Amino acid sequence: MTVSRRVFMMQAAAASGVLASQQALAQVKLEENDPQAVALGYKHDSTKVDNKKYPKHAATQLCNNCQLYQGKAADAWGGCPLFGAKQVAGKGWCSAYVKKA
Ligand code: SF4
């Protein structure tokens, strides 16, 4: 194996490792006890939201019909810019909910 081929193989291996770790990061699910989740009253299940604490919450408000949800409406989990690389539940909710236009 020539030096340049060996370098190429090492770069390819390193790149695939980076890709794999990025994919793993993208699939990390948000925990309800995450400090940011607690601060925003996030729940995986919108029906479990404390309506006394969040009187504007309605059962029809779900992450998958929120303006900020980055998954498709049918996706069980999807991204939300408020939680970085962590995914939120499609049936979840937080107090930053904005109805999708
Ligand atoms: Fe869900 Fe919207 Fe709150 Fe993000 S901002 S967690 S998508 S309700």
Residues whose N, C-alpha, C, O or C-beta is under 5 A from the ligand:
A	BS01	SF4	C63 C66 L68 Y69 C80 V88 W93 C94 A96 Y97 V98
